[in-house]
Amino acid sequence: MIEKNFNIPFISNIALREKQIQQNYRPIIAVHKWFTRRPGTLFRGLLLSEFSEKPLQEAFYVSNNLAGLKIADPFMGGGTPILEANRVGCDVTAFDSFPQAEVSFPYKQRQNLD
């Protein structure tokens, strides 16, 4: 249950480090960001807190297989939630009504999704 298993201090420390890296490393695509990149650690933590049998601190750094779990993101934007869901083995579906989202989501990453 996510209300009991989500460890806010654990995830916030990791997410802070992830966002600091994004602030220091700015590729050319980040000159004008029309969407906000969310920390992938946040979505990974939410998924594992809800669906993993292990405590979050144990499940976060090991391989997870949440096969059979279907995740849909109707407003994919930058694609962070579906990438993290795919990394832990979920079946993912995503789309966006704004065509720029699909163009900005790298084709190479789309090929790797199941």
C-alpha positions as CSV (number, residue, x, y, z in Angstrom):
1,M,0.0,0.0,0.0
2,I,1.5,3.3,-1.2
3,E,0.4,5.3,1.9
4,K,2.4,3.1,4.2
5,N,5.3,2.0,1.9
6,F,6.4,5.3,0.2
7,N,9.4,6.6,2.1
8,I,9.5,10.3,1.4
9,P,12.9,11.1,3.0
10,F,14.5,8.3,1.0
11,I,13.1,9.3,-2.4
12,S,13.5,13.1,-1.8
13,N,17.2,12.7,-1.2
14,I,17.7,10.7,-4.4
15,A,15.4,13.0,-6.4
16,L,17.4,16.1,-5.2
17,R,20.6,14.6,-6.5
18,E,19.0,13.7,-9.8
19,K,17.6,17.2,-10.3
20,Q,21.0,18.8,-9.4
21,I,22.6,16.7,-12.1
22,Q,19.9,18.0,-14.6
23,Q,20.7,21.6,-13.6
24,N,24.4,21.2,-14.1
25,Y,24.2,19.2,-17.4
26,R,22.1,21.1,-19.9
27,P,22.1,19.6,-23.4
28,I,21.0,21.8,-26.3
29,I,17.5,20.5,-26.2
30,A,17.1,22.0,-22.7
31,V,17.6,25.6,-24.0
32,H,13.8,25.9,-24.2
33,K,11.9,23.4,-22.2
34,W,8.2,23.4,-22.9
35,F,7.7,20.5,-20.5
36,T,9.0,19.9,-17.1
37,R,11.2,16.9,-16.6
38,R,10.2,15.1,-13.4
39,P,12.7,13.0,-11.5
40,G,12.5,9.4,-12.6
41,T,13.3,8.4,-9.0
42,L,9.9,9.7,-7.9
43,F,8.0,7.5,-10.4
44,R,10.1,4.5,-9.7
45,G,9.6,5.0,-6.0
46,L,5.8,5.3,-6.4
47,L,5.6,2.2,-8.6
48,L,7.7,0.1,-6.2
49,S,5.9,1.3,-3.1
50,E,2.6,0.3,-4.5
51,F,3.4,-3.0,-6.3
52,S,6.6,-4.4,-4.9
53,E,6.6,-6.9,-2.0
54,K,9.9,-5.6,-0.7
55,P,10.5,-2.4,1.3
56,L,11.3,0.5,-0.9
57,Q,14.9,0.8,0.2
58,E,15.5,-2.8,-0.8
59,A,13.5,-2.8,-4.0
60,F,14.9,0.4,-5.4
61,Y,18.4,-0.7,-6.2
62,V,17.7,-4.2,-7.4
63,S,16.2,-5.6,-10.6
64,N,12.4,-5.7,-10.4
65,N,9.9,-7.5,-12.6
66,L,6.4,-6.2,-12.5
67,A,5.4,-8.1,-15.7
68,G,1.7,-8.1,-16.3
69,L,1.1,-4.7,-14.7
70,K,-0.3,-2.3,-17.3
71,I,0.5,1.4,-17.0
72,A,-1.2,4.0,-19.2
73,D,-0.1,7.6,-19.4
74,P,-2.5,9.7,-21.5
75,F,-0.5,12.9,-21.1
76,M,3.1,11.6,-21.7
77,G,4.9,14.8,-22.1
78,G,8.6,14.0,-21.7
79,G,7.8,10.3,-21.0
80,T,9.5,9.9,-17.6
81,P,6.6,7.9,-16.0
82,I,6.4,5.4,-18.8
83,L,10.2,5.0,-19.0
84,E,10.4,4.2,-15.3
85,A,7.4,1.8,-15.5
86,N,9.1,0.1,-18.4
87,R,12.4,-0.2,-16.5
88,V,10.7,-2.2,-13.7
89,G,9.0,-4.5,-16.2
90,C,5.5,-3.0,-16.6
91,D,3.6,-3.1,-19.9
92,V,3.2,0.6,-20.9
93,T,1.0,2.6,-23.2
94,A,1.4,6.3,-23.7
95,F,0.1,9.1,-25.9
96,D,-0.4,12.8,-25.9
97,S,-2.8,15.1,-27.6
98,F,0.0,17.6,-28.2
99,P,2.1,16.4,-31.1
100,Q,5.3,18.0,-29.9
101,A,5.4,15.4,-27.0
102,E,5.7,12.6,-29.5
103,V,8.4,14.4,-31.5
104,S,10.4,15.2,-28.4
105,F,10.2,11.7,-27.0
106,P,13.4,10.2,-28.6
107,Y,12.7,7.6,-31.2
108,K,15.5,5.4,-29.9
109,Q,13.7,5.2,-26.5
110,R,10.4,4.5,-28.2
111,Q,11.9,1.5,-30.0
112,N,13.1,0.0,-26.7
113,L,9.6,0.0,-25.1
114,D,7.7,-3.2,-25.3
